[in-house]
Each structure stands twice: as structure tokens, then as C-alpha cells.
């Protein structure tokens, strides 16, 4: 509406506090006299625990206690309801350790250094067992069963599509087949895991660096036998999560149990090297793909067999191939799909969500296969995509794998990206370079994607109230890790209630001040959390109109919110302020928003140069056109897209978690795990198409993961495109200089 703040480029009001060092993270929370925790962790990937001797550790100066599983008596807890209870992780390993970094004791001391020394002094008698370092090894006949009580290493299985229609490749004139690897990644947030547990009368307050404070509260209450209202979880400022902080960590429960047992505050701050071992990791799929088409490029069908790595304690990570299967059709018209995935337990760090959580794996699978098919057909990869993209008039559309696409114009996104990049001129430049034998090989890669957001958690809580000074406070069940929630939710409330943004306070990430919530994941915060805030404001406005109507002697429907209160339409002088309404008994309003998943989409185009003598890749340009539905604040959207692109490019070119055949991590620090800096990334060229979704009142689609989903395959395809005239059809990620150089030498 005219004069609305929505859609405006409003600067993040969190930033002045955060960039000047005035943020308050877990380690900044005042806790006088707090003890410190350090965990004794297994150096072996798989071994029976024959005995634990903590006597030397307990005797060290400053040590208050050393607890083992037997001391705390905490039962295993399955963190993901669709995975078998037999695969649940014990908070501290008691009989078996299952990966390097598995915690088996916790030392509590007066200082962090004393706790670390005590953790190192815990002596453990191990009996090594056979190691399964890959899901293929775990799936092999006669492989050691890591959980004998489960009877198998298979943790979760997905079968989706329409195989009942027959062979998906029947009638195909051309079929491409390829084994693709979507490698493991570490989340590497700026702030690692952190928890401070403070005993209070009858319960605990827990400060945690988490994406899901209500889940932490519930898990701790359940583990300690407390009522939910006896445990309060606060997520203060959180230095990044990227999905890795959705889960409730064993360490969080153990620290809470230690504080409860000792009656003193206990703090644990994860070190970077500890996080590289123990923080949940992402991706980890081996994909056997077959894609069939007619000679004219029309897609006939897709068959995919995915083997996924669930890690040592299968939970959310084992489930994520379900989303890979759901999104296997991409933005294309693929009549038949046969998708099967199996997730296996291995002797590696557990896997879980990482930015995109199953959807980037689907896009990479399909987009890489399309480029392979285009090469086989000797067709421009852009033309192949054009032929098969769903058209706007075909939406809404349900795919063979039961994704219900809502709205959009997929060809328009492709066309816009090609126009921005100058695609024809790029191909001409590539041809000239190849003819001249240029050392710098030019590659162009395209990715069209569609993803699903707000899946699996369809509701969120919001509240709104006004105090005696007319200030508005809104509560919401999400939890920010830097996305700009405070700005976004304040914009919505200010617009709905006709007050300045500075008059709005936003509460989230505190189970003691917000009634309920599902946290932040799956790019759900605006479409569900924002919708809940708007619904609560509308209920508050309804109450206020009734009060103001009686006071001003007008019909409630004749009142509008503006200028810090309610006024009679067309007669601005007849008004009542929010402060007056609060004094008249205006109560708080609460709402639960419900919404169907939404399906953002877009097209990314990458331009790379590959040094043919060294294998070094330089990303020269990255063009991104995305449709995230109604745009609330273009600055917030731009930040999400740019951050997502950085992480997607990182997977294509730099990042990979590596284990050797014996299950030992080879990338246990940032000396070995490569994370790009701004020096390795160009400024992305971005544009947005705005197609509102009918699936929530705001028309918003999630934006937090789109940049990652679109960028990885675009860069992957661009590098292979640069090498194609040298006879190289495919390389797995990451496309490191040594891998490229070896391929060029081999070619």
C-alpha cells in the first residue's frame, strides 16, 4: 500500500551493535564463578571401551569433577523421530566409541585450561574394532554392523517417483550414466558450539549457540527429568549456524547435567579444531545417475541410486536424501523418475543439515547430468534446458516425486541470466580463445534450480503487545543467526500497526519470553515467522479498533493504523494513540501461522578461467537471478543470496571433509580444510524476479539457501566446460588445482 515500509531497502538495525563488537554471544554472558567443561574424546574411529580411569584427571589442581556416562546416567536420545531408536547417540559413549571425536568423559574445572588438562589426563583402555569409513563400505556384504541391536548399517531408505509406470528410460534414444560425488562439508560457522548452564531455583537457564532453543529446552528437561517450565533456553547472538546448529548436541545435555549435579554454572566453548571433529557435517552422497532423452533433447526419464553417509549416529543426516528425491525433477518436465536412496551408519562425524539440506544435492545431480547429456547430444546446454523447462502456464505442477510447485516463470529466470551475462558474446570469446590456444581456458556454466522451503515444519508462533508508553513488542518462535530477523519482523509490525520501526522491540530465541516455536531452519523464518507476526498484529489491531471505536464513537472498520495509533479514515485529527489504548486495557495477541511449503527458483551462470599449466581456477563472474516471492527488504535478500553463493562456490572449488581408509580425519583444522575468502570470490551480479506464492499471507518464499543451491552446479559445470575441448567430460568436486592439473595431464 502507499507509504508502506515493506519492500524498502531498510538497513539492518542489528549491524551497528554487531560490527562494533557490542554483540552478546554465549561466551559474553556474565556468569561469575562459572566452571568450565572440556571433553575427553576418542582418538579412534571405532573401538570398544574396556575401561575408563579418571583418577589422575580428578587429582589435578582446579578440577572439580570428571564425569563419565556411568556417573551421569543419561540415556541415549534419538534426535530425529523417523530414525530407529537403536541408532540413538548416548550423551557420553559408554561401551563403544564410533568416530574420532566421540565424547566419553567431561572434565569440570575452575578454569578452561585446567579443564582441558583434565580431559587429556583421562585414561581409556580401547579395544579397536573394524572401521567403516565410507557408506559404500558400510553397505558391503558382510560389513561389520556398527549397531548390532539394529541388525544393519542401513539407517534410512527412500523410494520415490513413478517406477510403476515402467522403466523410466524406456523410449530414450540417448542415455547418459555417471557416478557423481557430492562431498562432505564442514559448516565452519564463525562461532562454534557453545553452552552455558546456570542452575536456578528448581531448574536451569541454558544459554546456547543454537538454531532451535525450544528443542534444546525440551531435550535437557527430558534428560534431567525436569518439567519444561523448569528449563529456560536462551539463544543470544549466534555467530552463524548454516543448519549445523539445528540439532541438540550431546555436549549441551552433558553440560546441563553437570551444572544441575554440581549446583554451579558450567560453560563449554567449542574450539575450532574440536568443532571440525564433533560438529555435525553436511552433504556426503554418492549418486549413480542415468538420464534419458530423445535426440531432440526432450527428457524421457531419470533413474538415480543414492548412497548417503549418515555418520556415526544416524539422525537428521540420514533423512535428508528424502528431500533430494523430492526435488530430483528440478524445474524440468521429466515424465518418469525412479529415485532410490539409502543412508548408512559409518565411523565418521554425524551428518545433518548444511545450507540447503538435501536440495543442493538434488540440483547438483540433475544439473551436472544435463550438461553431460548436452555434450552427448552435441547441443548447447542452455538450449537443452530451454526445451525442458516447465512453462508458467503449467504451474501449479506436481512432479513425479510429489513436489507441488506453486508459482513462477522458470524460462524468464534463464533468459534474464543469459541477458545479464551476455551469453552469446561469452561463447564467442571462448571459441576465439580455443582457436588461439590460450593458456587461460574459459568456461561457462549454467544451473536452473527449484527448491523447497519451510518443509517439515508448517507452523510458527507470533505475539504482539503494546506497553503503557505505546511501544510495541513482538515475539516470534524463530531464532536468528545473522539473517536480519530483528529488522524484518520490526518492519512487518511497524507497517501493520502504523508505528515507527524504532518503536518496535523484537523478542526471539528465548523460551522464557516466547511461548513456543520451531526455530530457524529450511528458510522458513519470514514465510512462517513473519506470517505469525502479521497475524498477531492483526489480532491486536482488531482489539484496538473495538476499543478506539468506542472511544471515538465510530465504527471499528472506519479506523486505520497510522501515526502511532488509530485514526478515523479521512479525519486524521480524530485519533487515539497506542499508549492510550494500552491504558484502556488493550491486551496481548498471540497467533500460530500455518503455511504450505514454497518453491523458490532461479538461474545462476558462472564464468571461470582455468590455467591450463597449473589447474588454478578463477571465478571471473557469477550471475544469479532468483525468485523468492514477495521481497520484504531487498538488502536482507541480497545478503542472503551473496552469502549463499559464497558457500556454494566453496563446495565447487575448495571445501571437502576427508577421512582416510582407517577413519582418521585428514581435514581436522583450517590448515587442511580450505575456506575461501573474499579474495577468491567476485562480486556477484544479482537480479530478482518477484512471483508471490499463494501458500502464505505474505507471498514470501524462502531465500536463505537459494544462493547455495544455484551456485555450486553452475561453477561445477563452468569448470568442466572450460576443460571439455581437452577431452575431459567430468571431474568430481572440489575442483582443486591438483585434480584439474592431473586430469589435463592425463588427457
Secondary structure, DSSP 8 states (H G I E B T S, - for coil): -TT--TTS----TTHHHHHTT----GGGS--TT-EEEEEEE-SSSSEEEEEEE-HHHHTSTTEEEEEEHHHH----B-SSTTS-GGG-B-SS-SSEE-STT-EEEEEEESSHHHHHHHHHH-EEEEEE-----SHHHHHSTT---SSTTTTSSEEEEEEEE-GGG--TTTT-SEEEEEEEEEEEEE---SS--EEEEEEETTEEEEEE--S-HHHHHHHHHHHHT--GGGEEEE--S----TTTTSS--HHHHHHHHHHHHHTS-EEEE--HHHHHHHS-EEEEEEEEEEEEE-TTS-EEEEEEEEEEEEESS-SHHHHTHHHHHHTTTTTB--SEEEEEEEEEE-SS--B---TTTTHHHHHHHHHHHHHHHHHHHT--HHHHHHHHB--GGG-SEE-TT--EE----HHHHHHHHHHHHTHHHHHHHHHHHHHHT-SEEEEEEEEEEE--BS-S--EEEEEEEE-TTS-EEEEES---SSS-HHHHHHHHHHHHHT--GGGEEEE-SBTTTS-----S-TT-IIIIIIHHHHHHHHHHHHHHHHHHHHHHTS-GGGEEEETTEEEETTEEEEEEEHHHHHHTT---EEEEEE---B--EEEEEEEEEEETTT--EEEEEEEEEEE-BS-S-HHHHHHHHHHHHHHHHHHHHT----B-TTS-BS--STTTS----GGG----EEEE-----TTSTT-B---TTHHHHHHHHHHHHHHHHHHGGGT-----SS--HHHHHHHHHH-
